[in-house]
Every structure is written in structure tokens, then in C-alpha cells.
């Protein structure tokens, strides 16, 4: 008997109670995370264990993921690099450099609006917007 994973149900479970922001900031990922950490008082750190690997046209692409678990809550923040050597994690959002996923307890609307405004005010950030997860063509690309 062969068991198959259903990507749709896997994605539904992974994205339950999440919020997603898209960020246009043409800055190196490590510098952008440093700026976020300084400006917002967060502690994003790269997590190589959840790096996303995609194979396109016979070549492997590696998209870095930075992680920040909030203390004393179940909320965890993930910052995905949307670009790697001219390829995109989510090709329908080529204009976005980063994707910020908030996952855990139900994400408070006030927290999300505060983050959108705070990131928008940072030097080098050109755009910050909330993305609807159900509009993403390949949500499985964000699952680690």
C-alpha cells in the first residue's frame, strides 16, 4: 500500500491562523534582518534547517528562512527570501523581496497593522502589504 501526501490539506493545516506580509526592500537578507532586529526589537536569526530548496530547470535553488519565536507565546515569525539567483520562491510576487509569515496563536489585527506600519517606516523599504494566503499559486513552496 502506498501513502500519498495531499499538498492541499498539508497547506491548509500549515497556514491555519497565519498572516502573511510581502515586503519590497532591495537589501541583502542579513542586513535586512539586522535592521528589523534593531528597529522592531525582534530577534530574527537564520535557520538553515528550514531553508527552502526548489529545483527548476535541473538546478537547485536555496531560499533562506529567518526565524523569530516570540517568548511566552506560540507565535513564531518567519522571514523568507523570495529570490535566489534570478529565481523566485513565489513567482507571482516577483516584485517582493521578502515574505513575512506570522504563525501560531490567532494573530491579532493590531499586531499586524503595527508591524506593517513599523516595517514601512524603515529605511530602504519601498512597500509592505498583507498577502492573502488563499491567493498564492504555490503555497507549498512556503512549507518547511
N, C-alpha and C positions, 0 to 999 in steps of 0.2 A: 504494500500500500504506500502510495506517495502522498505526502502532505504538501500543500501549496500555500504560500503566504498570499493573502489578498491585500495588495497595496492600498486599496481604497479604505478598508477597515483599519489597516495599520495607520494610515494618515489621519483618519477620523479620531482614533484614540490618542495619537501623538499631539494633535492640535486642539484637543478639547480644553477649553478655558484659557487659550493662549491669545496674545495680542501680538501683532507684527508691525514694525515700522520699517520704512525704507529711507535710506539716507544717501544723499549725494554729497560726497566730500572727497575730492581727489587728493587724498593724503595717504601715505603709507599706513598700513594697518596697525603696526606697532606704535606709530606716532599718534594715530587717531585714538587708540585705546588709552595711551598715556594722557592725552588731552581730556578724554572722558573721565578718567580716574581723577585728574586734578580738578576739573570743572564741576563734576557732579558728586564727588566724594564716593565713587564706586570703586571696585577693585577687579576690573576685567583682567584676566590672565589667559594666555593661550592654553588650549587643551588639545594636545596632539592626538590624544586617544579618540576624540570625536571629530577629527578632521574629515571632511567630506571628499571622497575620491569619485570622480566621474571619468568614464572612458568615452572619448569622442574621436571618431576617425582614426581608431587604432592607437590613440595616445592617451595616457593617464594625466588627469589634471587634479590638483590638490587644492581644496579651498579651506583656508584656515578658519577655525572657530574659536572665539574667545568666550570665556565663561565667567560669570559672577553670581555665586549663590548668596542671596540675602541672609544675614544672620537672623535666627529666631523665627523664620517663616519657611514656607515651602516654595517661595518664589525664587526662580533662577532666571538669569538674563543670559542670552546667548547672542553674540555678535558674529555674523557670518561675513566673510569677504565674498562679494558677489563676482569677483573677477580673478582669473588666473591665466596668464599668458594669452590674452585675447579671447578666452572662452568665458562663459557666464554660468553661474550656478542656476540662476533663473533668467534664461534668455529674454523672456518677455519684459524684464526690467533692466535692460542694458544700461539705462541712464543712471541706475543706482549703484553706488559703490559698496554699500553695506546693508545688511538686513539685521534688524534687532528684534529678537523673539523673546517675549516675556512669557514664562511658563510656570505654572504652579497653582496656588490658590487663585480664585477668581481675581483677575487683575482689575483693580479699582480704576474707574474712568478718570478720577482726579489725578492719580499717579501717572497715567498715560499722558494726559494733557500737560502735566508738569514736565515730564521727560521730553515731549515734543517741543515745548517752548524752550527748555534749557538747552537742548541739542541745537535747535535752530539758532540760538544766540551765540554759538561758538564760532570762533574764527576758522575760516576755511570750509564751513558747512554751507552749502548752497540750497539744500532742500531737505526737509524732513516731512514725511507723510505716513499716515496709517495705511496699511495694506489689508485688504480683506483676504483672509486665507483661502476662502472658497473661490476666489478669482485666479488663484495661482494654477498655471497649467501643469506643473510638475512638482506638487508639494512633497513628493517622496524624496526630492533632492535635499530637503532640509532635515530629513530624519537621520539621526545618527545611531 
